[in-house]
Amino acid sequence: MRSAIALAALVMTTALAAQAPERIDESALARIREEGLTRSQVMDHLGWLSDVYGPRVTGSPSLARASEWAMKRLESWGLANVHQEKFAFGQGWTVERCSVHLLEPQAQPLIGYPRSWSPSTPGPVAADVMLVTIRSDADFEKYRGALKGKIVLTQPERPVPMLEGRVVLRMTDKDLHEAASVVPPPSARESPDRLRDRINAFLLAEGAVAALDRGSNAAEAEGGSDLSWKTQRADGGTVFPGSGGSRNPADVKQVPSATLAVEQYNRLVRVLEKGLPVRVELNIQTRFHPEVDRNGITTIAEIPGSDLAGEVVMLGAHFDSTHAATGATDNAAGSAAMMEAMRIITAARLQPRRTIRLALWGGEEQGLLGSRAYVREHFADPGTMVVKPEHAQVAAYFNIDNGSGKIRGIWLQSNVATKPIFDAWMKPLADLGVATTGPRSVGSTDHVAFDAVGLPGFQFIQDRLEYNSRTHHSNMDVYDRVQPDDMRQMATVAAVFAYDAAMRDAKLPRKPLPLARPAVSR
């Protein structure tokens, strides 16, 4: 019955939206554009978040300090209700020191970064290197009793192609046409392979000193699309460290581990395959931060509304980062842009009808933990789909999390009733390159937590620039890879969307409420 009622309401809302043209306040939009494009402060926000406070790993002192800095800045602009909301996360983790040196066959410094949540080595350790290839149960026995005191290479050599093709993505007309087309959902993937966990346990039990890898050649494409340009390139000294431990102290321990630049890793493999000895000195020093009083942090601030102040338009971006660099494109860029959107609206002296709320999420990198916790606390639990009173007050949620490229449009998240609304909002932004509504549902970032409980949550379409080829989760995710003109455009467009959503008479159309999805016990 509830689904039928929700569907009827959606049909009625859609019909009304089709009948009534969107009212655009051209004067207000001009003030937003003037402030955002000519007096921008977005790169200053980005510099503080990346250069000063990066990396911002959830549960770490750096993220806590970044949140305190952001709250002071938001308060200085006159925003209200500035506060933190905390959630259970587990033990935090930071890198204090890492060095990797080849000793034999010749001395050479190596480019390497600890894998996340890796334990420390007992100071600098020098050990012989051994290549271990385990693909099946039978392979374990080949190495039993042979790994004690060794530094283990866990992957084979990987060819490194030349830098060709679309390393930097500015979306072409063809890409935008594809984004605006309906793409069938990807086929179901197999369950994760547990072999790696067994290998880690085996290395620990056999007394290996440490494990080294060269990372993956391609990160799984984000955004629910299989566009051909979504490929990361682990070469040219770019390193994509993976997971080397757990934020849950009760989980199985692992040996210290690090990811090397692929070109240098490949050299070690080739020398070993010639039957020659390889020796490496490794020093990994990390610190674990025990969880105290829910150490996951989300930062909240608001621009109070007027006649519809009880309803909210939310802007959000994840505040946390991975550890190998300063988290500039992932996702200080999104956080700085959304902070700047709030500053633009206040500096332009605009009074929105609805309250505009900013959320800078923690724990996104570990599975959207901050946004999911916030949605459960305030709106609904997707496991039961029993909605809370605040659920009815959400007009829209807009998210940025695809690097520092300019916004080209918005993914509709299969909420096709919003298309004519967004098309109308984007007409005054056409000269900024904003024109595309993509019907598909996209995933992998914080708007998913809202969509999961039937709230209108959306992710912007962006030029990826080097995000998928270089910076995402890599040691190259630094301030220098961010493009200032694109950042100014991002913040300005986000401010326009937030203001338009806050001013229209009705909240954005909603899809029918999803069915409850109880958690599966393992």
N, C-alpha and C positions, 0 to 999 in steps of 0.2 A: 504493500500500500504506500509506504513512504517513497519508494522509487517511482511509483506511478504519479504521485503528487509532485515530486521533484521534476519529473519529465514534463508534466503539464505546465508547470511554472516556467520551465526552460522554453517550451514552445511559445508560451504567451510573451515572455520577455523578448524572445527573438523576433516575434511578429511586431512588437512595439518598437524594437530597435530599428527594424527595417522601415517602419512608417515615419519615425521622427528623425530628421537629420541631426547630426551632431552639431552642437553649438561650440564654436571655437572663438576664444577670446584673443583676437589678434593683438590687441594692445599688451596683454599679459605675456603672450608668447614673444613679442618683440623685446620686452624687458628681460625675459629669461635669456634670450639669445644674446642680447647686449652684455649682460653680466657674465654669462658663461663663456662666451667666445672672446671677449676683449679684456676682462678683468679676472681671468681664471686663477685660482690658487691650487688647482688639482695636482700639479707636479710637486708642489711643496708638501702636500699631504703624502704623496707617494714617496718622496725622499725620506720623510720621517719614518714611514712604515717599513720601508725596505732597507735603506742605508743605516738607520739608527736602530730600529727594533727587529730587523730580520736576522735570521729566520724566526718565524713566529709559530713554533710547534705547540699544539695544544698541550696544556699541562706544564709548560715551561715558564720560567720567570720572564722571558722575553715577551711572550704573548700577554702575560698579566701587565707588564709595563706598557705595552702598546695599547692595551685597553684603557689604562689610566690616562695615557696621553690623549687618546681619542675623546674620552669623556670631557677632559678639560677643554679641548678645542671645540667640541660641540656646544658645551655650555657657554663658551665665549661668543658664539654666534646667537645666543639667546634661545637655544632649543630647550624644551621642557622634558621633564620625566627622564632625565639622563641617568641610566643605572645599568648594572650588570645583572644578568640572570644566569645562574650556574646550573650545571648538570653533571652527573656522574661520568667520569671519563676513564680513570685508571691512572697508572703511574706516568708522569711526564718524563721527558728524556731530552738531553742536550749533548752536543758534541763539544768536548773541551780541547781535544788535540787529535790529529791524525797525520801520520807520515808513513809513506811506503817507499822503500828503496830497494832496487835490484842490487845485489852484491856480486853474484856470479851469473853469467860469464863475464860481465863488466859492470862496474858501478854506474847506476843511473837513477835519478829521482823519478818516481812514477806518479802519475796523476790518479788519485784514488780518494774515495769518500766512504765512510762507514755506512752500512745499511742501517735503516732506521731501527731503533731500539736494540742495536747491537750491544753486547756487553764489552767491557774493556779487556785488553790484553794485560798481562802483568808487567807493565812497562814495555820498553822496546824488546821484541823477540826476533831472533834470527833463526831461520829454519830452512831446511830443504823443501823444495816445492814438488808436489806430486799431482798429476792430472787424474781425476777420478770421474769415470763415466758410468753412472748407474741409471739404467733405463727400465730394469725389471727386477723381480725378486732374485733371480739367479745372479745378478751382478753384485749383490751385497757380499757374497762369499768370496769373491775375487780379492776384496780389499780387507777382509777381516784379519786383524793382527798386523796390518802394514801401515797404519796411518798415525800411529803414536808419534808425537813430536813433529808432525809434518804440517806445512801450510798447503791447503788443498785447493786446486783449481777445479771448479764444479761444472764448467761448460767447455765445449769444444771451440776451436777457432771459428770465427765468423768472417766471411768476406766483407770488405769495406768498399762500397761503390764510390765512384767519383761524385762530386756535388753537381748533380744535374737535376733537371725538372723543377717542380714548384716548391722550392725551399721556403720562399716567402709568399704567403697567400694574400692577395687582394682579390676579392671575389669578382669574377667576370660576369658578363650577362648570362653566360651558360650556367655558371654556378648559382646565380640568383634565380634563374628559371627552374633549376632543379630544386632549390629550396622551396619555391612556391608550388611545387608539384607534390602530389601525394605519393609517398614512398611506402611500399609494403613493409610491415614490421619485420625485423630480422628473425631468422629461424631460431628456435630455442637452442641454447648452447648446452653442451654437456656440463655435468657438475664438476667443480674444481678438482684438479688432480691432487691427491694427497701424498703423492710420492715424495715431493720436496720435504714435507714434514718428517717423513720417515728417514730421509737422507740426513737431515739436520740432527735428528736424534742419534743416528748411527755415527756420525762424525764426532759427536760429543762423547758417546760411549767408547769409541775407539781411541780417544785421546788426541784427536787432531788439534793443532795449535790455533788455527784460524781457517776460514774459507774465503776465497776470492772468486769473483765472477766478473763478467764484462757487460752485464745488463742485457736488456732486450733490444732488438733492433727496432721494434715498432710497438708503441703503446696502443692499447685498444681504443678504437675511435670513440670519441664522446659525442653526445648529442643525438644518439639514435640514428645516425646516418652512416652510410658506407661510401661517402664521397672519396674519390681516389687520392685526394691530396692530404688525407688525414693519416700521415705517417711520421713518426719520430725517427730522427737519424742519430744514432749513437756513434758519432765519429767526430773527427776534428777536435778531440779532447773533450767532447761533451759526454757527461756521465749521468746516467739515470739510475741512482741507487734504489734498490727495492727494500723490502722488509727483512730485517735481520733479527727480529725478536718480537715481543708482545708487550702491550701496555698493561696486560694482566699479569701481576707477579706470580700467580698460581700456575701459569702455563709452563710447558716444558722449556727448559733452558736451552740455549743454543751456543755454539762456539762464536767467538768474535768474527765479524765478517765485514767485507768491504767490496765495493765495485770499482774496477779499474777502467781507465780509458781503453776502448776496444783495441786500438792499434798496439798499445803496450801489452795488453793481455795476450793478444795473438802472438806476439813475439815470444812470450814465455812458453806458450804451447808448442810453437814450432821448434824451439831449442830442445825442449823435452822430447819431442818426437824424433830428434836426431840422436837420442841416446846420451845427451850431455846433461850434466847437473845444472840445476837452477837453484839459486839461494836468494831469499828475500828477507829484509828486515822490516818488520811491521810494528807500528805503535798506534794503538787505538785507545783513547781515553774518553769515556763517556760518563755521564752522570744521570742517575735515575732520581726522579722527584716523586716521592710517595704521595698518593692522593690524600688530600686533607680537605674536608668540607666541600666536596664536589668541585673539583678543580677545572672543569670545563667552563669556559666563559663565553657568553654572548653579550654584546654591548648594544644597548637600546637607547634611542633618543627620538623626540617627537617635535613636530610643528603642530600645535593645537589647531583644531578646526573651529568653525563658527557654528552655523545652524545645523550642520550634520556632524558635529564633533564626536559623537558616539560611534560613528563609523570610521574605519581606517583604510588607508591606502598604504601598503608596505613596500619599501625598497630594501633590497638586501644583497649581500655579497659575503662570501666566507672570508674571515679575518685571519684564519690560521694558514700555515704554509707547510711544505715539506722542508727538509733540513739542509740540503746540499748547497743552497744559495740563499738569497735574501727574500725570496717569494715576491718578486716585483710584478711579474705578469700573472702569477698564480698565488694569491689573488689580491695583492696590494692594489693592483690596477682597478679591479672592481670595487674594492672597499673605498679607495680614494675617490673614484668617480661618484659613488653613491653618497659619500660624505659631501662632496662638492655640490651634488644636486640639491642637498638640503641647504647648503650655504647659499646657493644661487637663489632659491625661492625666498629665503629670509632677506637676503641682501636686496632683492628686487622689490621688497616690501609688498609682497603678495599675501593675501589672506585666503587660504583654501577653505572650502566649506567642510570637507572631511579632514580629520587628523591624518597627517602624513607621518608614518613611523619608519625609522631606520633600524635595521637589524644587521649587525656585523657578527656573523656566526663563528663559533668555535667548532672544532671536531669534524669539519666537513671532510677532511682528508681520510678520516677513519670510517666514513660511512654516513655522512650527513647527520652526525650525532647531535649537534647543537640545534639545527632547525627542526629535527624530528622531536627532540625533547621539548622545544618551545611549542610546537603544534600540539603535542599531547597535553601539555600543561594548560594551554589557553583555548584550543579549538576542538579537538577530537582525537580519540585514540583510533588509529586505523584497524587495530585488532578487534574492536567492538563496534566502531562507527556510532557510538553514542556521542552526539554532538553537545558542546557546551554553549552557554549563551553567547559568548564572544564570536562563535562561528558565524552567526548571522550578520555580524557587523563588519566583516571583511569585504571591502569593495574589490580589491585586487592586490596581487603580490607580483613585483617585477624584480628579476635577478640578473646580475652580471657575473659571469665566470668563464670567459673564454679568451682571456688575454687582454691586450691593450689596443686591439684594432678597433676602428670606428664601427658604430652600430649601423647595420644595413636594413634592419627590420626586426620582426619579432616572430618567434615560433608560437603558433596558436594552441599548442598542446591538445590538438583535436577538438578544441572548443570553437567550432566554426562560426558560432553566433557572434563572436567578437570581431570577426573579420571586417565588416563594414565600419565598426567603431574605430579600429586601429587604422584602417585605410584613411578615414577622415582625419585622424590625428596626424598621420604622416604626410599629408599633402603639403602643409606649410614647412615640412622638413625635407622636401625632395631635393632642394639645392645642397643639402648636407649628405645626400646619398642614402637617405632612409626611405625605402619604398616597398619592401617585401614583407608579405605575410606568409609564413611557412605553415601549412596545416598540420604537419606531423607532430607527434608527441616526442619530446626529447628528454633525455635523462641525465643522470650522473652529477647533478648539482642540486642546490637547496630548494628550488621551486618544486621539486618532486615531493617534498614533505607536505606541501600545501595541496598539490594535486591529489595526493593519496587520500585526502579526507574531503574531496569535493570542493575545494576552494579554488578560485581562478588564479592560478599561479603560472607565470610566464618567464621564459628566458629570452633575452635579446639575441638576434642573429648578428654576428660580428665577423669582420675580416680577421682571420686567424694570424696573419703576419707570420712570425716564426714560432708561434705557440705550439703547434703540433710538430714542427720540424726540429726545434732547438730548445725551447725554454721550459716546457711543461715538465715539472718534477726533475729538473736537471740542475747542474752546477752553473748553467748559463742564465738562470732566472734572476736577472739583476736589473737594476735601474737603467742601465745603458741600452737595454733591448726595448725599452718603452718609448713610444712615439708621442711627443707632446701634443701635436695637432689632433691626433686621434683621441687622446685622453680628453681634451677640451670638448670635442664633439660628443664623446660618450656621456660626459656629465651633463651637458646641455640637453641632449635627447632624453636622458633619464628624468631630468627635471620637468621637461615638457610632458612626458607620459604621466608622471606622478601628479602634476598639477591638473591635467585634463581629467584624470580619473577622480581627483578630489572635487572637481567642480561640476561634473555632470549630475543630472537629477537622480538617475538610478545607478545602482551598483552594476558592475559588469555582469553579463550573463554567466550562469554556472552550468556545468554539466550535471547530470544526475549523480546523486550520492553513490559512491562506490559501495560494494558489498564489504562486510567485515572481513578482515584477513588475519585470523588468529596466528600468533607466532608458532612456528613449528619447533617442537622440542627435538633436541639432538641427543 
